[in-house]
Amino acid sequence: MQSVFMNWKRYFRLRHFLKTIRFLVADQFLPEYKKRDKSLVLVKTEAIGDYLLFRNFLEQVKKSQKYHDYRITLVGNEAWKSLAEAWDSSWVDDFIWINRKRFVDDSDYRKSKLVEVRLQGAAVVAQANYSREVVFGDSLVRASGSEQAWGSIGDAANDLPVFKNIADSWYSHLTSEPGIPLFEFGKNNAFFRQFLGVETDLQFPQTPDTWRKPGTIRIGLFPGAGEKIKQWPIAKFGELAKRLGEVYTGASFVVLGGPD
């Protein structure tokens, strides 16, 4: 049984490797890049949890001295489309939505989205993701055609180092690592401090409900994850909830997520 599992694992790794090679070649054939001044494209194609740890920085960008008069386009994962359009339309002028599955399985769909990004004529493009993905965020940054491309030096957790090294060359600015272990929100904070050139005043992620009712505390627990290796043991969530309940007396808890 273990040998069967290992064979399937090798098969999917080989399939991913071959697809990445194909994308590195095919993604280059796009329309001519025509720069539009004062245009900024932000790329965030990860899951909903990553979006919640990223979205507060959209306001920071829109209100910044550097980009307050730019037209901002967000390239995002359609899984959180309804939330972003309800919460963040004040900070984003245009949205481009990506279906991740179709983006890697449907070559016509992939090409159409890359072309849509290219036609933005981005003067600046940025991706804050620390553990970047070549076939998703990195490929969209390259498709933008912008000579001002910002990203994080990050790590190769989601790709082979050889592919990450290739993708690194698609950026004009790679922000430095924080130097100490940080939660994803802290990594985003470190990126945007360097991208905007100013300190941000965000301490933790907030939602519009939090802003309207500052006297109430609701704590959401997401015990699921996209991959088993990323799932925290249920007992640990129980321990965490107990400790949070002792600190935030009167707080209400809600368990969120899909079937997992």
Disulfide bonds with the S-S distance in Angstrom:
none
